[in-house]
Amino acid sequence: MSGKGNCYDNAMVETFFKTLKSELVWRTMFETRQDAEQAIGRYIDGFYNPVRRHSALDFTSPAQFERMAIN
């Protein structure tokens, strides 16, 4: 947490949770908590990081951005 009055500290995390909720959670009915945990894990590891383009990364996926940074 940042100092009092700094409203930008958690902006990236809040944006991620908003995206996660709007693209997966609000569109899915989960039977159990375990089903939700597995679906969220698949979303992050199978779509969000390797495939989904991010405007903060010049519209590349995080995995692609990391590969470009290594080269």
Residue pairs with C-beta under 8 A, 6 or more apart in sequence:
1 9
1 10
2 8
2 9
12 56
19 48
20 40
20 43
20 44
20 48
23 43
24 39
24 40
24 43
25 36
25 40
28 36
28 39
30 36
30 39
48 62
49 61
49 62
49 63
50 61
50 62
50 63
51 61
52 61
53 59
53 60
53 61
54 60
54 61
54 62
54 65
57 65
58 65
60 68
